[in-house]
Amino acid sequence: MTSPTSPTTTTHVIELAGVAKRYDSAGAPALGPLDLAVAQGEALAVTGPSGSGKSTLLNLVAGLDRPTEGTVTVDGRRIDRLSEHALARFRRERIGMVFQFFNLLDDLTVADNIQLPAQLTGTARRQAAARAGELMELLAIQKHARAYPGRLSGGERQRVAVARALVNRPALLLADEPTGALDTASGQDVRDLLVDLHRGGQTIVLVTHDLALAEACASRSIHLVDGHLALDTTVEAVR
């Protein structure tokens, strides 16, 4: 006799339940109320006009802001109720962040920029250096290990920023307009990199105004309007 097939359990890296954020107690919320779940291995693009709540959503998921209402769970932890100290540690260990303007430290070499988050979590310097070496090779920036960020192109600096974000093997990679400061060629380079990371199983949330970037990189796309979810679309596969 054939036994019945067990239902597949989906692991969610992000779960927002009834989340709203108000910056003005008398005004409408900047975001929500919103329910959102992002599965492990999913690449979610967040689009919408300026002021639609994209940055607010990213800040709540990153633990850089706290909701006025509702709960925020990331990698199985209720981050909205963590202390500031615990939240900072959780963010360093489990969330990688990539920004539009790179946010690299100009007085540190490429290798030292990448290693820094690992060292801040207590990883031994030798182990951090080995992990940085792996990532530099993976992202084809090993020849720049001893260079300083100011001597690199925009696309190369963004690759360094991605390596830094991945050094602690985060459950979640957040990318805020990662191609916004890049020329077309460098933007394509970073787009290809995000596609490769997603294909490798990395969970990604990408905030972007660039619909072509969202279409190329994401397995799912949500569109926000006035803080509310206007559209939620899943595609079959990343190109």
Protein Blocks (a to p, Z undefined) as FASTA:
>chain_A
ZZdddddddddfbdcehiacdfbfkbccfedcddddddehiacddeddehilmmmmmmmm
nopaccfbdcddeehiafklgcfklmmmmmmmmpccddfklopafkbcfklmmmmmmmmn
opafklmmmmmmmmmmmnopmmmmmpcfklpcfklmmmmmmmmmmmnopabdcdehkllm
pcfklmmmmmmmmmmmmmnopacddddfblklmmmmpcbdcddeehiafbdcddfbdZZ
